[in-house]
């Protein structure tokens, strides 16, 4: 088993895991050769990717298929002029060509930049010029192609464009391009060989008060995700893992390629344009999906369906990340399916940092306990470690250097890097506390914590209280400026089926929060909306709510 080359894969307890987990990092590790091709050599028929879409199409790839297809793609990209160190942006949604392209680019040593198809022209121009993007590989959709073509006029470094699932004027066609190529691609040597500290992948992190930053990872990054896949998501050898995420977001790196393939588990991909809860339930029920991970928002929608109609006998494990999980959702999912939801926490800048690992009994609403990959602490504003029950800044100790899976820097932004790498710590920007048992609890982003009449109010606690009410499908808690209290709590609420907005319902929800949590935390402002603003991965964009409120 490939995994055994890098880690001990069996531990008796979280304590054993925490004390003894170590990753053997080989010299000049390259995921394309050392995982994909190595697995293909040992088990060529082993499945690595099972793909289907909402149009009824299916494709299955073995590791041997992926080796050959990625070699063809690597030869194709090289023939266009792509070489080690070049920056390549991929806008491929959930198309299977994403995996072929990524592995090919890793083999070449190019820098991969996943991106969402929702980018507007100005967003593409910004990314092209910030990262000196040399090539874009994109799904062939008219409006997206037009946006990229227009952006190229202001992007002097962009030389090549490759279209997937269709052809366009001025673009190289992916399918016909790789068909002409050899399925042999020798591992580069000498100066062309990749090294562990070479540039590997960049994620543009969401900008709230400034333009997005470029979180740069090196070639050891995939090894950081062994903990993500094997010991948090609990993927199994020869199983099929489904993470519901678009490839443009870091959640895809967490759940759709690196740790899963290192662990010998196939990645199951459902390629869809519009999220429909019943379709996702059908996919899980009718396919051999053994483990599932999705954002909290998805689980909130799934538990509103009649789950008795679906077969969960093959599903063995469920996990959640992206947003804190409300206890009410945890309890309902377990009651209806028999599965606990194991929460995990991390960022585009890292692998999983804190999680409910496989040996642990989860506490509903808790993030879990620290990953042994990171030396994690909770500190106050003076740099002192916080006692149990005291809120503080979630940090990673980096005094001995960058740990495995943590980003190298915000590329080309030393000032932004210095803001979060300081005093020997990496500051995540999250406020948390731990209980007497060592479980961590999320309070909110440092910028999201509400300060009202001298009280500090964590949005997550209020959201968890509200979601317990049957009228609330989902909600977001934000702060609204107030002349007397500084800030007051606002709830933006999407109602469940059968409920309508009314003044009496506002009072009912406010009283419910007062009973469930401290009275001073209740939302003094309640707004009913048909939907909450979200990223394509389903994460609620509170910044959009605050921006809309500021314009009222």
C-alpha positions in Angstrom: 0.0 0.0 0.0 1.5 3.4 -1.1 0.3 5.1 2.1 2.6 2.9 4.2 5.7 4.5 2.5 4.8 7.8 4.2 3.1 7.1 7.5 2.1 4.6 10.1 -1.5 4.1 9.2 -2.9 2.4 12.3 -3.2 4.0 15.8 -5.0 2.9 18.9 -6.4 6.2 20.0 -6.3 10.0 19.4 -3.5 10.2 22.1 -1.5 7.6 20.2 -2.1 9.5 17.0 -1.2 12.8 18.5 2.0 11.6 20.1 3.4 9.3 17.4 2.1 10.5 14.0 5.0 11.3 11.7 5.2 11.8 7.9 8.3 10.5 6.0 8.8 13.3 3.4 11.0 11.9 0.6 13.5 14.1 -1.2 12.0 15.8 -4.3 8.5 14.4 -3.8 6.2 14.8 -6.8 2.6 13.7 -6.4 2.2 12.9 -10.1 5.1 10.4 -10.2 5.3 9.2 -6.6 1.6 8.6 -6.1 -0.3 8.4 -9.4 2.4 6.6 -11.4 3.7 4.5 -8.4 0.1 3.2 -7.8 -0.3 2.5 -11.5 2.8 0.4 -11.4 1.8 -1.6 -8.4 -2.0 -1.8 -9.0 -2.8 -0.6 -12.5 -6.5 -1.6 -12.4 -7.1 0.2 -9.1 -9.9 2.8 -9.5 -8.8 6.4 -8.8 -11.7 8.5 -10.3 -15.4 7.7 -10.8 -17.2 10.5 -12.5 -20.8 11.1 -13.4 -22.9 14.2 -14.2 -26.5 15.3 -14.1 -26.9 14.4 -17.7 -26.4 10.7 -17.1 -22.9 10.5 -18.4 -20.3 8.2 -16.6 -16.5 7.8 -16.8 -14.3 5.6 -14.6 -10.5 6.0 -14.5 -8.0 3.5 -13.1 -4.6 4.7 -11.9 -3.1 3.3 -15.1 -5.6 5.4 -17.1 -4.7 8.5 -15.1 -1.0 7.8 -15.6 -1.4 7.6 -19.4 -3.9 10.4 -19.8 -1.8 12.8 -17.6 1.3 11.8 -19.6 -0.4 12.7 -22.8 -1.6 16.0 -21.3 1.9 16.8 -20.0 3.3 16.2 -23.5 0.6 18.4 -25.0 1.2 21.2 -22.5 4.9 21.0 -23.1 4.4 21.2 -26.9 2.5 24.5 -26.4 5.4 25.9 -24.4 4.6 25.2 -20.7 7.6 24.4 -18.6 8.6 24.1 -14.9 7.6 27.2 -12.9 5.0 28.5 -15.4 1.7 29.5 -13.8 -1.5 27.8 -15.2 -5.0 28.7 -14.2 -7.7 26.0 -14.4 -11.4 26.9 -14.6 -12.9 23.4 -15.1 -15.8 23.1 -12.6 -16.1 19.3 -12.0 -15.0 18.1 -15.4 -12.8 15.0 -15.2 -10.2 16.8 -17.3 -9.4 18.7 -14.2 -7.7 15.7 -12.6 -5.8 14.8 -15.8 -4.6 18.4 -16.2 -3.5 18.8 -12.6 -1.5 15.6 -12.5 0.1 16.6 -15.9 1.1 20.0 -14.6 2.5 18.5 -11.4 4.7 16.2 -13.5 5.9 19.2 -15.6 6.5 21.3 -12.4 4.1 24.1 -13.5 2.2 26.0 -10.8 -1.5 25.1 -10.6 -4.0 27.8 -9.9 -7.6 26.4 -9.5 -10.3 29.0 -10.1 -14.1 29.2 -10.1 -16.1 29.7 -13.3 -18.0 32.6 -11.6 -15.0 34.9 -12.0 -15.9 38.1 -13.8 -13.7 39.7 -16.4 -12.0 42.0 -13.9 -11.4 39.1 -11.6 -9.7 37.1 -14.3 -7.5 40.1 -15.3 -6.5 40.6 -11.7 -5.5 36.9 -11.3 -3.7 36.8 -14.6 -1.5 39.7 -13.8 -1.0 39.0 -10.1 0.3 35.5 -10.8 1.7 36.1 -14.4 -0.6 33.4 -15.7 0.8 31.9 -18.9 -2.0 29.5 -19.8 -5.7 29.0 -18.9 -7.5 25.7 -19.2 -11.3 26.3 -19.2 -14.6 24.6 -19.8 -16.0 25.7 -23.1 -19.0 27.8 -22.2 -19.8 30.8 -24.3 -20.0 33.5 -21.6 -16.9 32.2 -19.8 -14.9 32.0 -23.0 -15.9 35.5 -23.8 -14.8 36.7 -20.3 -11.4 35.1 -20.7 -11.0 36.4 -24.2 -11.7 39.9 -23.1 -9.4 39.6 -20.1 -6.6 38.5 -22.3 -6.5 41.9 -23.8 -5.3 43.3 -20.5 -3.2 40.2 -19.6 0.2 40.5 -21.4 1.6 37.2 -19.9 -1.3 35.0 -21.0 -0.1 33.1 -24.1 -2.1 30.0 -24.3 -5.8 29.0 -23.9 -7.0 25.4 -23.9 -10.7 24.5 -24.1 -12.4 21.5 -22.5 -15.6 19.9 -23.6 -15.9 22.0 -26.7 -13.8 24.1 -29.1 -13.6 27.9 -29.6 -11.8 30.1 -32.0 -8.3 31.0 -30.9 -8.3 28.1 -28.4 -6.4 24.8 -28.4 -8.8 21.9 -28.0 -7.9 19.6 -25.1 -9.3 16.3 -26.4 -7.8 16.5 -29.9 -4.6 18.0 -28.4 -3.8 15.0 -26.1 -4.9 12.4 -28.6 -1.8 13.1 -30.8 0.6 12.7 -27.9 2.6 9.8 -26.5 1.4 8.3 -23.2 5.0 8.1 -22.0 6.4 11.1 -20.1 9.7 10.6 -18.4 10.4 12.2 -15.0 12.3 15.4 -15.6 15.9 15.4 -14.4 18.5 18.1 -13.5 17.2 21.6 -13.5 13.8 20.5 -14.8 13.3 18.2 -11.8 10.9 19.5 -9.1 12.1 20.0 -5.6 10.1 20.0 -2.3 10.3 23.7 -1.9 9.3 24.6 -5.4 6.1 26.5 -6.2 3.3 23.9 -6.5 -0.1 25.4 -6.2 -1.8 28.8 -5.5 -5.2 29.5 -4.1 -6.6 33.0 -4.3 -8.2 33.5 -0.9 -11.5 35.4 -0.7 -10.9 39.1 -0.3 -13.2 40.9 2.2 -11.5 44.3 2.7 -8.9 44.0 0.0 -8.1 42.1 -3.2 -7.7 38.3 -2.9 -4.3 37.1 -1.6 -2.3 34.3 -3.3 -1.7 31.4 -0.8 1.3 29.6 -2.1 2.0 25.9 -1.4 5.0 23.8 -2.2 5.4 20.3 -3.5 5.0 18.6 -0.1 1.5 20.0 0.3 -0.3 16.8 -0.8 1.4 14.9 2.1 -0.2 17.3 4.6 -3.6 16.0 3.4 -3.0 12.4 4.6 -4.4 13.5 8.0 -7.3 15.2 6.2 -8.3 12.1 4.2 -7.2 9.0 6.2 -7.7 10.1 9.8 -10.5 12.7 9.6 -12.6 11.8 6.5 -11.8 8.1 7.2 -11.5 7.1 3.6 -10.9 3.5 3.0 -8.7 1.4 0.7 -10.6 0.8 -2.5 -13.5 2.8 -1.3 -15.2 5.8 -3.0 -15.1 9.2 -1.4 -17.5 12.0 -2.3 -16.7 15.6 -1.3 -19.2 18.1 -2.6 -17.1 20.9 -3.9 -16.2 22.7 -7.1 -12.6 22.3 -8.2 -12.0 26.1 -8.0 -11.9 26.0 -4.2 -9.5 24.6 -1.7 -12.1 22.1 -0.5 -11.3 20.1 -3.7 -7.6 19.7 -2.6 -9.0 18.5 0.8 -11.4 16.0 -0.5 -11.1 15.3 -4.2 -7.5 14.2 -5.0 -4.4 14.3 -2.8 -5.0 12.5 0.6 -7.6 10.3 -1.0 -5.3 8.9 -3.7 -2.4 8.6 -1.3 -4.7 6.5 0.9 -5.7 4.2 -2.0 -9.3 5.5 -2.2 -11.1 6.4 -5.3 -12.6 9.9 -5.7 -16.3 10.0 -6.6 -17.3 13.1 -8.6 -20.8 14.3 -9.2 -20.7 17.0 -11.8 -23.7 19.2 -11.7 -24.7 22.8 -12.4 -27.5 23.3 -9.8 -27.6 21.8 -6.3 -30.6 19.7 -5.7 -30.8 17.9 -2.4 -32.7 14.9 -3.8 -30.1 14.5 -6.6 -27.2 14.4 -4.1 -29.1 11.9 -2.0 -29.8 9.7 -5.0 -26.1 9.8 -5.9 -25.0 8.7 -2.4 -27.8 6.1 -2.2 -27.4 4.5 -5.7 -23.6 4.4 -6.0 -20.9 2.8 -3.9 -20.1 6.0 -2.0 -18.4 4.9 1.2 -17.6 8.3 2.7 -19.1 11.7 2.2 -18.0 15.2 3.1 -20.0 18.4 2.5 -20.4 21.9 3.9 -22.9 22.6 6.7 -25.3 24.3 4.2 -25.6 21.0 2.3 -26.4 19.0 5.4 -29.0 21.6 6.4 -30.8 21.0 3.1 -30.5 17.2 3.2 -32.1 16.8 6.6 -35.2 18.6 5.3 -35.8 15.8 2.8 -37.5 12.5 3.5 -34.3 10.4 4.2 -36.3 7.2 4.7 -36.5 6.9 0.9 -32.8 6.5 0.5 -30.4 3.6 1.1 -27.4 4.5 3.3 -26.2 0.9 3.8 -23.0 1.4 1.8 -22.2 4.8 3.4 -19.9 4.4 6.3 -18.6 7.8 7.3 -19.7 11.4 7.1 -17.7 14.6 7.7 -18.2 18.4 7.4 -16.0 21.4 6.9 -16.2 24.9 5.4 -18.5 26.3 8.1 -19.1 25.4 11.7 -21.8 22.7 12.1 -24.8 23.5 14.2 -25.6 20.8 16.9 -29.2 20.6 15.7 -28.0 19.5 12.2 -25.6 17.0 13.7 -28.4 15.4 15.9 -31.0 15.2 13.1 -28.6 13.7 10.6 -27.5 11.0 13.1 -31.1 10.3 14.0 -32.2 10.0 10.4 -29.2 8.1 8.9 -27.4 6.6 11.9 -24.2 8.4 11.0 -22.4 11.0 13.1 -21.0 14.0 11.3 -17.3 14.4 12.0 -16.4 18.1 11.9 -13.1 19.4 10.7 -11.5 22.8 10.4 -8.8 24.3 8.3 -8.1 26.9 5.6 -7.0 27.4 2.0 -3.6 28.0 3.7 -3.5 24.6 5.3 -4.5 21.0 5.6 -6.9 20.0 8.3 -5.9 21.8 11.6 -8.5 20.7 14.1 -10.9 17.8 13.7 -13.0 15.1 15.2 -10.6 12.3 14.2 -11.7 8.6 13.8 -11.0 7.5 17.3 -12.9 10.4 18.9 -16.5 10.6 20.1 -17.6 14.0 18.6 -19.3 16.6 20.7 -22.0 18.2 18.6 -20.9 21.7 17.6 -17.2 21.2 18.5 -14.4 21.5 15.9 -12.6 18.6 17.6 -9.0 18.4 18.6 -5.7 19.5 17.0 -4.0 17.6 14.2 -0.6 16.3 15.2 0.9 17.9 12.0 0.5 21.3 13.7 1.6 22.7 17.1 -1.7 24.5 17.7 -2.5 26.9 20.6 -5.1 29.4 21.7 -3.5 32.7 22.8 -4.7 36.0 24.0 -3.7 39.4 22.5 -0.6 39.4 24.6 0.6 36.0 23.4 -0.3 34.0 26.5 -1.9 30.6 26.2 -5.6 30.7 27.2 -7.0 28.5 29.9 -10.0 26.2 29.2 -13.1 28.3 28.6 -11.3 31.5 27.7 -11.7 32.7 24.1 -8.6 33.5 22.2 -6.8 33.5 18.8 -6.3 30.2 17.1 -2.6 30.0 16.1 0.0 27.6 14.8 3.5 27.6 16.3 6.0 28.2 13.4 9.0 29.0 15.5 10.8 25.9 14.2 9.8 26.5 10.6 6.8 25.8 8.3 5.0 22.6 9.2 3.8 20.2 6.5 0.8 21.3 4.6 0.9 24.9 5.7 1.3 27.6 3.0 4.7 29.2 2.3 3.6 32.8 2.0 1.1 35.1 0.4 2.9 35.3 -2.9 4.2 38.7 -3.8 2.7 40.1 -0.6 5.3 40.2 2.1 3.2 42.8 4.1 0.2 40.5 4.1 2.3 37.5 5.0 3.8 39.5 7.9 0.3 40.3 9.2 -0.4 36.7 9.9 3.1 35.2 10.4 4.3 37.1 13.5 5.9 36.5 16.9 6.6 32.9 15.9 3.0 32.1 15.2 0.7 31.8 12.2 -2.5 33.6 13.1 -5.5 31.9 11.5 -7.8 34.9 12.2 -10.3 32.7 14.1 -11.5 33.1 17.7 -12.0 29.8 19.5 -11.9 28.3 23.0 -11.2 24.8 24.4 -13.1 22.9 27.1 -11.7 20.9 29.9 -11.5 17.8 27.7 -9.4 19.5 25.1 -12.1 19.9 22.5 -12.0 23.2 20.5 -15.1 25.3 19.9 -15.5 27.9 17.2 -16.6 31.4 18.2 -16.2 33.2 14.9 -13.8 34.9 12.6 -12.0 37.6 14.5 -13.7 40.2 12.3 -17.1 38.6 12.8 -17.3 38.6 16.6 -20.0 41.0 17.7 -19.3 43.5 20.5 -22.6 44.7 22.0 -23.0 46.7 25.2 -19.7 45.4 26.4 -20.5 41.8 25.6 -18.6 39.6 23.1 -21.1 37.5 21.1 -20.0 34.7 18.8 -22.2 34.4 15.7 -22.1 30.6 15.7 -23.8 30.2 19.1 -26.7 32.4 18.0 -27.0 30.6 14.6 -27.0 27.2 16.4 -29.8 28.4 18.6 -31.9 29.7 15.7 -31.4 26.6 13.6 -33.1 24.6 16.3 -36.4 26.3 15.5 -38.4 24.4 12.9 -39.2 27.6 10.9 -35.5 28.2 10.2 -33.9 26.4 7.2 -30.7 28.4 7.4 -29.4 31.7 8.8 -26.5 34.0 9.2 -25.7 36.2 12.1 -23.9 39.5 11.6 -23.4 42.8 13.4 -25.3 46.0 12.7 -24.0 49.4 14.0 -26.0 50.8 16.8 -25.6 54.3 18.4 -26.2 53.1 22.0 -24.8 49.5 22.0 -22.0 49.9 19.5 -23.3 46.8 17.6 -26.5 44.7 17.7 -27.1 41.2 16.5 -28.9 40.8 13.1 -30.3 37.5 11.9 -30.7 36.9 8.1 -33.1 34.0 7.9 -34.3 31.6 5.1 -37.5 30.0 6.2 -38.4 26.3 5.9 -41.3 25.2 3.7 -44.7 26.1 5.2 -43.5 29.2 7.0 -44.1 32.8 6.0 -42.5 36.0 7.2 -44.4 37.9 9.9 -43.9 40.2 12.9 -45.2 37.5 15.2 -42.6 35.0 13.8 -39.8 37.6 14.4 -40.9 37.8 18.1 -41.1 34.0 18.3 -37.6 33.6 17.0 -36.2 36.2 19.3 -37.8 34.6 22.3 -36.5 31.2 21.2 -33.0 32.5 21.2 -33.4 34.1 24.6 -34.5 30.7 26.0 -31.8 28.6 24.3 -28.9 30.9 25.0 -28.1 34.0 27.0 -30.8 36.7 26.6 -28.4 39.4 25.5 -27.5 37.4 22.4 -30.9 37.5 20.8 -31.1 39.1 17.3 -32.7 42.6 17.6 -33.0 42.7 13.9 -34.4 39.8 11.9 -34.6 39.9 8.1 -36.3 37.2 6.0 -34.7 36.4 2.6 -35.3 33.7 -0.1 -31.7 32.7 -0.1 -28.4 33.6 1.5 -25.4 34.8 -0.5 -22.9 32.0 -0.9 -19.8 30.9 -2.6 -20.1 28.2 -5.2 -18.9 25.7 -2.6 -21.9 26.6 -0.4 -20.2 28.8 2.2 -22.3 31.7 3.4 -20.8 35.1 2.4 -21.4 37.2 5.5 -19.3 40.0 4.0 -22.0 40.4 1.3 -24.7 40.7 3.9 -22.7 43.4 5.7 -22.0 45.2 2.5 -25.7 45.2 1.6 -26.6 46.5 5.0 -24.1 49.4 4.8 -25.9 50.6 1.6 -29.4 50.7 3.2 
